[in-house]
Amino acid sequence: MADNDMIMLKGVRCSFAHLFTLPVINGEQQDKYSITLLLDPKGDADGIDALEALVETLSKERFKGRKLPSDKICLRDGDDTGRPENEGYKVIKASCKNNPLVLRGDGKTVITEEVDSPIYSGCYVNAKVRLWAQDNQHGKRINCELIAVQFAAEGEPLDGTYVSAETAMEGFDAANDDDDFLGGEAA
């Protein structure tokens, strides 16, 4: 793996984060961990430019400049995915065979379990990815490997179900063991 094939994407929105357990899609157990990253054409223009340049370089080196169909390249136009949350974005799906490195916002604390992870569909992350050219019995493609992901900021949940730990804890007091805990004395 050459370092020049790795790209750091900062402050991009994520969805479908399968970072700790292998996903089951349409009833089938998948063999890779993955995340989908949504890149805003204006705000993430530098990252998109770097990805597109690397796609072009890999195409020239590996496929003699032959253009691959868009469905064989990991970076896609979100309007072509059929998912409303992707509209207006460039979309890249990154995956890896082994658990990726997952970090808290401090950049130092490694997260090893999903229950400890602040990452959810709609939050913003920093992600280090590596593009690579595939040319084998499974076809010609340009794929994206997920190296590491870091929680960067809260965002509007894409599935509408995420609630932060702080919000979930609001209104709870310490539980006590007195007899009137249940609203009266035992009979």
C-alpha positions as CSV (number, residue, x, y, z in Angstrom):
1,M,0.0,0.0,0.0
2,A,1.5,3.3,-1.1
3,D,0.9,6.3,1.2
4,N,0.1,8.4,-1.9
5,D,-3.0,6.2,-2.4
6,M,-4.4,7.2,1.0
7,I,-6.6,10.3,1.4
8,M,-7.9,12.0,4.5
9,L,-11.5,13.2,4.2
10,K,-12.4,15.7,6.9
11,G,-15.8,16.6,8.2
12,V,-17.8,14.4,5.8
13,R,-21.2,13.0,6.6
14,C,-21.6,9.3,7.1
15,S,-24.3,6.7,6.7
16,F,-24.5,2.9,6.9
17,A,-21.6,2.7,9.4
18,H,-20.8,-1.0,10.0
19,L,-17.6,-0.6,11.9
20,F,-17.8,-3.2,14.6
21,T,-20.0,-6.0,13.3
22,L,-20.3,-7.4,9.9
23,P,-23.6,-6.3,8.3
24,V,-26.4,-8.5,7.1
25,I,-27.8,-7.2,3.8
26,N,-30.9,-8.7,2.3
27,G,-30.5,-11.7,4.6
28,E,-26.9,-12.3,3.6
29,Q,-24.0,-12.0,6.0
30,Q,-21.4,-9.7,4.4
31,D,-17.7,-10.3,4.8
32,K,-16.5,-6.7,5.1
33,Y,-16.9,-3.8,7.5
34,S,-18.0,-0.6,5.7
35,I,-19.1,3.0,5.8
36,T,-20.7,5.3,3.2
37,L,-19.3,8.8,3.1
38,L,-21.3,11.7,1.7
39,L,-19.2,14.5,0.3
40,D,-20.6,18.0,-0.3
41,P,-19.5,19.2,-3.7
42,K,-18.8,22.7,-2.4
43,G,-17.6,22.1,1.2
44,D,-15.6,18.9,0.4
45,A,-14.3,20.0,-3.0
46,D,-10.7,19.4,-2.1
47,G,-11.4,15.8,-1.0
48,I,-13.5,15.2,-4.1
49,D,-10.7,16.6,-6.3
50,A,-8.1,14.4,-4.6
51,L,-10.3,11.3,-5.0
52,E,-11.1,12.0,-8.7
53,A,-7.4,12.6,-9.4
54,L,-6.5,9.3,-7.8
55,V,-9.2,7.5,-9.7
56,E,-7.8,8.9,-12.9
57,T,-4.2,8.0,-12.0
58,L,-5.2,4.4,-11.1
59,S,-7.2,4.1,-14.3
60,K,-4.2,5.2,-16.4
61,E,-1.7,3.0,-14.5
62,R,-3.9,-0.1,-14.2
63,F,-6.3,0.0,-17.1
64,K,-4.2,1.9,-19.7
65,G,-6.5,5.0,-19.4
66,R,-9.6,3.0,-20.4
67,K,-12.6,4.6,-18.7
68,L,-14.5,2.3,-16.4
69,P,-18.4,2.4,-16.1
70,S,-19.5,4.6,-13.2
71,D,-20.9,1.6,-11.3
72,K,-17.3,0.1,-11.2
73,I,-15.8,3.2,-9.5
74,C,-16.2,3.7,-5.7
75,L,-16.8,7.4,-6.0
76,R,-20.3,8.1,-7.4
77,D,-22.8,10.9,-8.0
78,G,-25.3,10.6,-5.1
79,D,-28.1,11.5,-7.5
80,D,-27.5,8.2,-9.3
81,T,-27.8,6.0,-6.2
82,G,-31.6,6.1,-5.8
83,R,-31.3,7.2,-2.2
84,P,-32.8,10.6,-1.3
85,E,-30.3,11.3,1.5
86,N,-27.5,11.0,-1.1
87,E,-28.9,13.6,-3.5
88,G,-26.6,16.5,-4.1
89,Y,-23.6,14.7,-2.7
90,K,-20.7,12.7,-4.1
91,V,-20.8,9.3,-2.4
92,I,-18.0,6.9,-1.6
93,K,-18.4,3.5,0.0
94,A,-15.3,2.3,1.9
95,S,-14.9,-1.2,3.2
96,C,-12.3,-3.4,4.8
97,K,-11.8,-7.1,5.8
98,N,-10.7,-6.4,9.4
99,N,-12.2,-3.9,11.8
100,P,-11.1,-0.4,10.9
101,L,-9.5,1.9,13.5
102,V,-12.3,3.9,15.1
103,L,-11.4,7.0,17.1
104,R,-13.2,9.5,19.4
105,G,-13.1,13.1,18.5
106,D,-9.9,13.6,20.5
107,G,-8.0,11.6,17.9
108,K,-6.3,9.5,20.6
109,T,-9.0,7.3,22.2
110,V,-9.6,4.1,20.2
111,I,-13.2,2.8,20.3
112,T,-13.5,-1.0,20.2
113,E,-17.2,-1.6,20.7
114,E,-20.3,-0.3,19.0
115,V,-21.9,0.6,22.3
116,D,-19.1,3.1,23.0
117,S,-19.2,4.6,19.5
118,P,-20.6,8.1,18.9
119,I,-20.8,7.4,15.1
120,Y,-24.2,7.2,13.6
121,S,-25.8,7.8,10.2
122,G,-25.9,11.5,9.8
123,C,-23.0,12.5,12.0
124,Y,-19.8,14.0,10.6
125,V,-16.5,12.0,10.5
126,N,-12.9,12.3,9.4
127,A,-12.0,9.2,7.4
128,K,-8.7,7.9,6.1
129,V,-9.3,5.8,3.0
130,R,-7.1,4.1,0.3
131,L,-8.1,3.7,-3.3
132,W,-7.0,0.6,-5.2
133,A,-7.5,-0.9,-8.6
134,Q,-9.0,-4.4,-8.9
135,D,-8.3,-6.4,-12.0
136,N,-9.0,-10.1,-11.5
137,Q,-11.6,-12.8,-12.1
138,H,-14.2,-10.7,-10.4
139,G,-13.7,-7.8,-12.8
140,K,-12.1,-4.4,-13.2
141,R,-13.0,-1.8,-10.6
142,I,-11.6,1.0,-8.5
143,N,-12.4,0.3,-4.8
144,C,-12.0,2.1,-1.6
145,E,-10.5,0.6,1.6
146,L,-11.4,2.1,4.9
147,I,-8.3,2.6,7.0
148,A,-9.6,4.6,10.0
149,V,-12.6,6.8,11.0
150,Q,-12.9,9.5,13.7
151,F,-16.1,11.1,15.1
152,A,-15.9,14.8,14.1
153,A,-19.3,16.3,14.9
154,E,-23.0,15.8,15.6
155,G,-25.3,16.0,12.6
156,E,-29.0,15.5,11.7
157,P,-29.6,11.8,11.9
158,L,-30.4,10.2,8.5
159,D,-32.7,7.6,9.9
160,G,-34.4,9.9,12.5
161,T,-33.8,7.5,15.4
162,Y,-30.4,8.6,16.9
163,V,-30.5,10.2,20.3
164,S,-27.3,11.4,22.0
165,A,-26.4,9.9,25.3
166,E,-26.8,13.3,27.0
167,T,-30.3,13.7,25.6
168,A,-31.3,10.1,26.6
169,M,-30.0,10.7,30.2
170,E,-32.0,13.9,30.7
171,G,-34.7,13.7,33.4
172,F,-33.3,10.7,35.3
173,D,-32.4,11.0,38.9
174,A,-30.6,8.5,41.1
175,A,-32.8,5.5,41.8
176,N,-33.4,4.7,45.4
177,D,-34.4,1.7,47.4
178,D,-37.0,3.1,49.8
179,D,-40.4,1.6,50.3
180,D,-42.1,4.5,48.5
181,F,-40.2,4.0,45.3
182,L,-43.3,2.5,43.7
183,G,-45.5,5.3,45.0
184,G,-46.7,3.8,48.3
185,E,-46.0,1.4,51.0
186,A,-46.1,-2.3,50.5
187,A,-49.3,-3.9,51.7
